[in-house]
Amino acid sequence: MKYLFFDIECACVYKNVAKMCAFGYVVTDENFQVLAREDILLNPRGKFHLTDRKGGEGLVLPYEYEDFKKYPTFPAEYPRIKALLEDKDSVVCGHATINDVNYLNLETKRYKLPSFRFSFHDTQFFYMNAQKEFTRQYGLQTMAEELGVEFTPHRAVDDAYATMRVCERLCEREGTDIKGLAEKYGVRAGRLSGYRIQPLASEGLRTYYAEREEEREKHIKAHEEFYRFVNKHMHRRKKGGSLEGKIFCFSRDIEDDVPVSRKLVEAIFNSGGQYTSHPTECNVYIARGEGGERCRNAITAGAAFIPLEQLESALETV
């Protein structure tokens, strides 16, 4: 069994276009001993318009862009790339692999070539499962630094080599190999076939999605319960009380803490205050800690910020 690690660089990427300019790969044996290493450079047949993962300008590839005009186009190298990826004796792996798989898919469609057909793993996904952290997309450079691997970013073959070394260190840390990582974390490989991409999956990711959905439903239930209380008691508020003219708004986490939020809003109504769900319509915003974007919106609109502890203390004396 061999391991094939690959990385792709593009001259430009749009929604339905990805003009590849480099396919870098490293082939190793099961002990991560390098058997082959190459940067297959391609004429993208288009201008370079480079952006980072967030769409920002300024990304620079460590190549001479003018040189790409002399290299073969993707169709000329397609058979070689296809043979590498579809080798039955190789386990294919990348970093954030689904992005590169999508680029391959778009290029085959662009040139009306037959779809690739192979399964793939992802060092980023392995790492997320090992860390039990699915809210963060770990960059290759971040993972390399954490695992003690050095490399030159954005040269395809170097990224592929760094991906291999990161995978090797992760396997060493976990005391297993790629197959063992997949088994340990219940990872199902991704798949490209018939121009359709099946993303990777795992037991940990399914658990994360289930917990997130449970938390979402819990939030919806708490939100509805709090606003039923607000709507029911708003018209009963005391007129001319010490908080007359004050319109309050709470941070989301306080609203969701129904025993606390109901007690607070009842005290506010008993003192003549009002409540709104819109931070830009309040003149007093309440939050734990320093608040967040919702808090900043309220303050920008002219509201005063009062920490929850201060409000609770003040209402106790009313």
N, C-alpha and C positions, 0 to 999 in steps of 0.2 A: 504494500500500500504506500502511496505517495501523498504528499500534501502540495496543493497548488494555492499559493497566496497571490492575489492580484489587486491592482489599483488602476483607476482610469482618470485621466485628466482630459478636460474638454476646452476647446477654444471659446465656446459659448454654450450656455444652457438656458433654454426657455421652456415654456410649459410643455410643448410637444416636439421640441428639437433639442438634441444634444450632439454637437459636432465634436467627435472625439479627435484628440491629437496625440494621445499616448496611452498605450496599454502596457503597463509594467507588471512583470510576474516573477515569482521565485518558486521553484520546485524543490522540495526537500524529501528526504526519506522520513520514516516514522520517528527518527531521533533528531529531526530538524537539521540534518546535515544537508547543505545546499548542493543540489545536483545540477541546477540550471538557474540562470538569472539574466533577465533581458528587459530592455525598454523598447517596445515596438512603437516607433514613431510614425504618425499618420498625417497625411495632408487633410485638414478638416474641410477644405473647400469652402472656406468662409473666413471672415475677419475674427480677430480675437476680441471678445467682450467679456472680461473676467470680473466676477463678483464672488464674494465669500458666501458662506452658508446662509447668512442672513440677508443676502442681496446687496450688501454694501460694495462700493467700488474699491479698487486699489489692490486686489489680489494679483500677485506677480508670479508666474511660473519660472523656474530656473532653466529656461531654454531660450535660444535665439529664435524668435517667432518667424523671421524671414526664412529660416532653414526648413520649415515645415513644408514649403511649397515643393521641395525636391523629393519628399517622401511619398510612398504609395498611398492611395486612398484606402478607406476602410474595406471596400469590396475585395481589393487585392490581398489584404491580410486576413480577411474573414475566414478562409479555410484553416489557416494556422491557429488563429484564436479559437475557433470552434473546436479544433482537435484538442487543444490544451484543456478547454473547459469541459469537454464531454468525454475525456479520457476515463474509462471505467475503473482504472486503477488509482485514480486520484480523488482525494477529498478536497473540494474547493472551499476556500475561505477568504474573506476580506474584512474590511472595517467599515461599518455602516454599509454593508454590502448591497443592500437593496437599492441604494442610490446608483451604484455602478451597474447593477443588473438592469436598472431602468434605462441607463444610458445605452447599454448594449441593445436593449429592446428597441429603443427609438432609432438607433442607427440601422438596424436590420429593416425596420419599416421604411426608413428614409430611402434606402437603396433597394427596397423590394426583394430582400434576401430571406431565405427560410429562417424561421425562428430558431434560436438556440434552445437546447434541451438539456438542462443540468440542475442538480441540487446544490445548495450552498449554505455555508455556516458564516458566522459573523463574530469577530472578537469583541466588538462593542456589546453585542447581545449576551455573549458568554459572561462578560464582565458585569453587566447590569444584573444578571441573575446571581452571580457570585456575591455581589454587593447587596443584593436584595433592594435595589434602587432603580425604579422604573420611571421616575419623574425627571431624570437627568440624562441627556444624551452625551456620553463621554467622548471627547475628541481624541484622536489618535495621539496627539502630542501630550495631552494630559495623562492618558494611560501610560504612554512611554516613559514620562517623567516619574510617575508613581511606581513603575515597575523597573526603573533603571535602564531604559533603552534609549540610545541616541540615534538621531536620523536627521536628514534634510527634508523639510516639509515640501510637498507638492511636486517633487520629481517622482513620477509614477513608480519606477522600479525601486526607489528608496522607500517610498511609502509601503510598497508591497513587502520589502525586506523588514521594515520596522513592524509591520503587522505580524509577520512571521515570528519575530523576536518577542513581541508582546504576547503572542499566543504561546510561545515556548515557555516564557516566564510564568504565565498564568497556569499552564499545565504543571510546571514544576511546583508552584505554590499549592495547587490542588492535589498534587500527587497522582496525576493521571495523564491521559492523552486526549485528543479531540473527541474521540468516540466516548471516552469516559466522562468528559465534561458534559456532553449531550445527555448521557444517561443519568448523571448525577443531578442535573437540573431539569430533567424532563423536556429537553429542547427538541423540537421538531424542525428539521432543516427547511429552509425556504426552497422554492422551486420555480424555474422559468421553463415554460413549455407552451407552444402554440400561441406565442406572444402574450401569454397571461402569467402574471407574477403572483405566486403564493408566498406571503410573508412568513418569516419565522414565527414560531409560537413556543410557549413553555408553560409549565405548571405555575411557575412564579408569576408570569405575566397574566395568566388567567385569574390567579388569586388577587393580584393587584387590581385588575379590572372589576372583579366582583366586589372587592372592598370599596373601590371608588364609587361604584354604583350604589352600594349600601349607604355610603356617606352622603351621596347626592340625594337619595330618597329621604334620609334622615334630615338633611338640610331643608328640603321642600316641606316636610311635615312640620318642622319647627317654625319655618317661615309662615306657613298658613296658620298655625296655632297662635303665633304672636300677633299677626295682623287681624285675626278674628277678635282677639282681646282688644286691640287698639280701636278697631271700628266700633265695637260694642260699647266701649267706655268713653270714647272721645267726646260725645255730646253731653256726658255727665260731668265733665271737668268743672272745677270751681271757678266762677267768674270773679275777677278782681283779686286773685290770690297773689302771693309774693313772686310767682313766676309768670304773671300776666305779660303777654307780649313775647315771651320766650318760645321759640320753636326748636325742638330738639330732634336730633337724628343720631342713631347709634351705629357703630361699626357692625358688620355682618356677624362676627363671632359673638357679639353681645346680644344681638337680636336672636340668634340661634340658641343662646343659653336662656331658654324660656323662663325658668324660675327666677332668674336674675332680671331679665328684661321686663317681665310682667310686673314685678315688684317696683322697679324703677319708674316705669311709665305710669303706673297707678299713683305713685307719689307725686310725679310731675303733674298729672291731671288734678290731683287733690290740691295742688298749689297754684292752679290756673294756667299751667303751661300747655303747650300743644306738641304733637309729634308728627313728623313727616318721614316718608321712606326715601325722599330725594335729598341727598346731601347739599345740593345747590339751593334748596329752598329753606334750609334751616339757618338759625343764627347762633346755635350752640351745637357743637359736634362732640360726641362722647366716644372714646375708644380706650382700649387697653394699650399700654405702651405708647409708641409713637404713631400709631395709626397706619395708613397706607394710601393708595391712590384715591380711595373714597374720601379719606380725611383731607387729602390735598385739594380735592375738588371743592369740599365744603369751605376750607380756609380761603381758597382763591375767590370764592363767591362772597366772602366777607364774614364767615362764621367764626366764632370763638371756639378754640379747642380746649376741652376740659378732660383730664384723665378720669377714667371710671372711678378710681378710688376717691378722688376729690368730690365727685358728684354724690357718691354714696355717703360720704361724710357730711356733706352739706344737707342732704335730704333728711338725715337722721336728726338734725337739729331743727328742722322745719316743723 
